[in-house]
Amino acid sequence: MDAEGGVLPGGAPRLHLLLRQADARVLGDGRGPRFRAQRVFAKVNAHEVLRQELKRKMVRVACVRASISSSASPASDPYEPADAEYQLTRNVLQVLVDFANPCSITTKGVLVRRDVDLLRELSEVAEVSVNFSIGTVDDEIWKQMEPGAPRPQSRLEAMQHLVENGINAGVMMAPLLPGISDHEENIAAVAEAAHNHGAQFLGSNVLFLKPGSKEWFMPMLKETYPHLEQAYAKLYRKTYAPEEYTRSVLSIVDRERRRWGLHKRERDPAPRPVRGQLQFSLTEETPRRRRKSTPATPVPQTGQLELALTA
């Protein structure tokens, strides 16, 4: 394995700068053999290209995800451990501050605490939201399904730190994993922890597996929860789990959200009329499909996975 720096072309009207989970493994953060990469690419001039693009009047949309990439993992996070060295996300945030552009970040990392000053400065001139991806507060599930990621408690403390510094931050309860973290006890525990740490909102989403992601996820599932392999194969014949199952799980989240007085996760932050040109999202990949809203309905406390497999 080897890492190498790279630069971005200066004229692209859309920027998709990816930071993969496997990158930090190559750079030595100690992740397990499930996270492998052949090459790691650091787009060291990402912030420079971004500044150039923001100056171009014809640009309407740009999506900045992160600035380090590899070919191994389907997930992206702007606060992977690798960014402690490269500081690419911080450089991008500085550009967003200079142009007063809104920003939405989704992360499992705690390195975001480093950039609290820039996030606070940006929030004074544009909308900012930071979503902490926390699907469980169970340490055993965390060890099995999020190797190398900070403990959920550490993420909650990082979120609380941001909130205490005036930054709009909350919890994205995702991905909820069928048969693992989709039950009421786990959902209630995450919602309570979010409330206790000052979350400004609580979002949620059930696991979805796009092509590429599925081929990466299923071997890990077989290694950690082999008894669920056949169930997942049936559940995820397509990208998304069955609608009935998804509604049943999200209705539990809605109930717990109301119980603790939390708001729903904010969507895309609305731009303010102050120098803003574009809207950026430093985020993990989320599904594009929109579902019609449905009223919450009572569901059994257990057996969500069974419901999906019999639908």
C-alpha positions in Angstrom: 0.0 0.0 0.0 1.1 3.5 -0.6 -0.2 7.0 -0.2 0.4 9.8 -2.6 -0.7 13.4 -2.9 -2.7 14.7 -5.7 -4.2 17.9 -7.1 -7.6 18.8 -8.5 -8.2 20.3 -11.9 -9.1 23.9 -11.6 -12.2 24.1 -13.9 -14.6 21.5 -12.6 -18.1 23.0 -12.0 -18.9 20.3 -9.4 -16.5 19.1 -6.8 -16.8 15.6 -5.3 -13.9 15.2 -2.9 -14.1 11.9 -1.1 -12.5 10.8 2.1 -12.9 7.0 2.5 -12.8 5.1 5.8 -9.9 3.0 4.5 -7.6 6.0 4.0 -6.7 6.4 7.7 -5.8 2.6 7.8 -3.2 3.2 5.2 -1.9 6.2 7.1 -1.6 4.1 10.2 -4.6 4.5 12.5 -4.8 0.8 13.2 -8.0 -0.3 11.6 -8.6 -3.9 11.0 -8.1 -6.0 7.9 -11.6 -5.3 6.8 -10.5 -1.8 5.7 -8.0 -2.2 2.9 -6.9 0.2 0.2 -4.4 0.0 -2.6 -3.8 3.7 -2.9 -4.7 6.8 -0.9 -5.2 10.1 -2.6 -5.0 13.4 -0.8 -6.3 16.4 -2.8 -4.0 18.8 -1.1 -5.2 21.8 -3.2 -8.9 21.2 -2.6 -9.4 24.5 -0.8 -7.7 26.4 -3.6 -9.9 24.9 -6.3 -12.9 25.5 -4.1 -12.0 29.2 -3.8 -11.6 29.5 -7.6 -15.0 27.8 -8.2 -16.7 30.1 -5.7 -15.4 33.1 -7.6 -16.9 31.9 -10.8 -20.3 33.5 -11.3 -21.6 30.7 -13.5 -21.2 28.1 -10.8 -24.6 27.1 -9.2 -24.0 23.9 -7.3 -21.0 22.3 -5.7 -20.8 19.4 -3.3 -17.7 19.1 -1.2 -17.5 15.8 0.6 -13.9 15.6 1.7 -10.4 15.7 0.2 -8.8 12.3 0.7 -9.9 9.3 -1.2 -9.2 5.6 -1.8 -10.9 2.8 -3.7 -11.8 0.6 -0.7 -14.7 1.8 1.4 -18.1 3.3 0.3 -18.3 5.7 3.2 -16.9 9.2 3.4 -16.2 11.4 6.4 -14.5 14.8 6.4 -13.0 14.1 9.9 -11.2 10.9 9.4 -8.0 10.7 11.4 -6.0 11.4 8.3 -7.2 15.0 8.3 -5.4 15.6 11.5 -2.3 15.7 9.3 -3.6 17.2 6.1 -6.1 19.7 7.7 -8.0 19.7 4.4 -11.4 20.0 6.0 -10.3 23.0 8.0 -8.9 24.7 4.9 -12.2 24.1 3.1 -14.1 25.6 6.1 -11.9 28.7 6.0 -12.9 29.2 2.3 -16.6 28.8 3.3 -16.2 31.4 6.0 -14.6 33.8 3.5 -17.6 33.4 1.2 -20.3 33.2 3.9 -21.6 29.9 2.5 -23.8 27.6 4.5 -22.4 24.2 5.5 -23.8 20.9 6.7 -21.4 18.3 8.1 -22.1 14.7 8.9 -19.3 12.8 10.8 -18.4 10.0 13.1 -15.2 11.7 14.0 -14.3 13.9 17.0 -11.7 15.9 15.2 -14.4 18.4 14.4 -13.7 19.9 17.8 -10.5 21.3 16.3 -12.5 23.5 14.0 -15.0 24.9 16.5 -13.6 28.4 15.9 -14.3 28.3 12.2 -17.7 26.7 12.6 -18.6 29.4 15.1 -17.4 32.1 12.8 -19.2 30.6 9.9 -22.4 30.3 11.9 -22.4 34.0 12.4 -22.9 34.7 8.7 -24.5 31.5 7.3 -26.4 28.5 8.4 -24.3 25.7 9.8 -25.3 22.2 11.1 -23.2 19.4 12.3 -24.7 15.9 12.3 -23.0 13.3 14.5 -23.7 9.8 13.1 -24.5 7.7 16.1 -26.5 4.5 15.5 -26.0 3.0 18.9 -24.5 3.7 22.3 -23.9 -0.1 22.8 -20.2 -0.6 23.0 -20.4 -4.2 21.8 -22.2 -3.2 18.6 -19.8 -0.3 18.2 -16.8 -2.6 18.4 -18.2 -5.0 15.8 -19.7 -2.6 13.3 -17.6 0.6 13.6 -14.0 -0.6 14.0 -11.6 2.4 14.3 -14.4 4.9 14.8 -14.5 6.9 18.0 -16.7 5.6 20.8 -20.3 6.8 20.7 -19.8 8.5 24.0 -16.9 10.5 22.6 -19.0 11.6 19.7 -21.8 12.7 22.1 -19.2 14.7 24.1 -17.9 16.3 20.9 -21.4 17.3 19.9 -22.1 18.8 23.3 -18.9 20.8 23.0 -20.1 22.3 19.7 -23.5 23.1 21.1 -22.0 24.8 24.1 -20.0 26.9 21.7 -23.1 28.1 19.9 -23.0 25.7 16.9 -26.1 23.9 15.7 -25.3 20.2 16.3 -27.3 17.1 16.7 -27.5 13.3 16.2 -28.1 11.4 13.0 -29.2 8.0 14.3 -27.8 6.1 11.3 -27.5 3.6 10.0 -29.9 1.6 12.0 -29.0 -2.0 11.3 -31.8 -4.6 11.0 -31.6 -7.2 13.7 -28.7 -5.4 15.4 -29.6 -1.8 16.3 -33.2 -1.4 15.1 -34.9 -2.4 18.3 -36.7 -0.1 20.6 -34.3 -0.4 23.5 -31.3 0.7 21.4 -33.3 3.6 19.7 -34.5 4.8 23.1 -31.0 4.7 24.5 -29.6 6.8 21.7 -32.4 9.4 21.9 -32.0 9.7 25.6 -28.2 10.2 25.2 -28.7 12.8 22.5 -31.1 14.7 24.8 -28.7 14.5 27.8 -25.9 15.9 25.7 -27.8 18.9 24.3 -28.6 17.7 20.8 -30.4 20.3 18.8 -32.1 17.7 16.6 -32.4 14.0 16.0 -32.5 12.4 12.6 -32.5 8.8 11.6 -32.2 6.4 8.7 -32.3 2.6 8.2 -29.3 1.0 6.5 -29.4 1.1 2.7 -26.9 -0.7 0.5 -26.1 0.7 -2.9 -24.0 -1.3 -5.4 -20.4 -1.1 -4.2 -21.5 -0.6 -0.6 -23.2 -3.9 -0.5 -20.2 -5.8 -1.7 -18.2 -4.1 1.0 -20.7 -4.5 3.8 -21.9 -8.1 3.4 -18.5 -9.7 4.1 -18.1 -7.6 7.3 -21.6 -8.7 8.4 -20.7 -12.3 7.7 -17.7 -12.0 9.9 -19.4 -10.2 12.8 -23.0 -11.5 12.7 -23.0 -14.6 10.5 -26.4 -15.7 11.6 -27.9 -12.6 9.9 -26.3 -13.1 6.5 -29.2 -14.9 4.9 -31.7 -12.5 6.4 -29.9 -9.5 4.9 -29.6 -11.1 1.6 -33.4 -11.4 1.5 -33.9 -7.9 3.0 -31.6 -6.2 0.6 -32.4 -7.7 -2.7 -32.6 -4.0 -3.7 -30.9 -0.9 -2.4 -33.5 -0.1 0.3 -35.1 -2.3 2.9 -38.9 -2.9 2.4 -41.1 0.2 3.1 -43.2 -1.5 5.8 -40.1 -2.4 7.8 -38.5 1.0 7.4 -41.7 2.8 8.6 -41.9 0.5 11.6 -38.4 1.4 12.7 -38.7 5.1 12.0 -42.0 5.3 13.9 -40.1 4.2 17.0 -37.6 7.0 16.4 -40.4 9.5 16.0 -41.9 8.4 19.3 -38.6 8.7 21.1 -38.0 12.1 19.5 -41.3 13.4 20.8 -40.6 11.9 24.2 -37.4 13.9 24.6 -38.6 17.0 22.9 -36.1 16.9 20.0 -36.5 18.4 16.6 -36.2 16.4 13.4 -32.9 16.6 11.6 -32.5 19.7 9.6 -32.3 19.1 5.9 -30.1 21.4 3.8 -29.3 24.7 5.6 -31.0 27.6 3.9 -28.6 30.3 2.6 -28.7 33.7 4.2 -28.7 36.8 2.0 -25.1 37.6 2.9 -22.5 37.1 0.1 -23.6 33.5 -0.2 -23.4 31.9 -3.6 -23.4 28.1 -3.1 -24.5 25.5 -0.7 -22.0 22.9 0.5 -22.4 19.6 2.2 -19.4 18.0 4.0 -21.2 14.8 4.7 -21.4 11.0 4.5 -23.3 9.7 1.6 -27.1 9.7 2.2 -29.9 8.3 0.1 -31.5 10.5 -2.5 -34.8 8.7 -2.6 -37.6 10.6 -0.8 -40.4 8.8 0.9 -43.8 10.2 1.6 -44.2 11.1 5.2 -46.5 8.8 7.1 -48.0 9.1 10.6 -46.3 7.0 13.3 -48.1 3.8 14.0 -47.6 1.5 17.0 -45.3 -1.4 16.4 -44.1 -4.3 18.5 -41.0 -3.6 20.7 -39.1 -6.5 19.1 -39.1 -8.4 15.8 -38.5 -5.6 13.4 -36.3 -7.8 11.2 -38.9 -10.6 11.2 -41.5 -8.1 10.0 -39.3 -7.2 7.1 -38.6 -10.7 6.1 -42.3 -11.7 6.1 -43.6 -8.6 4.3 
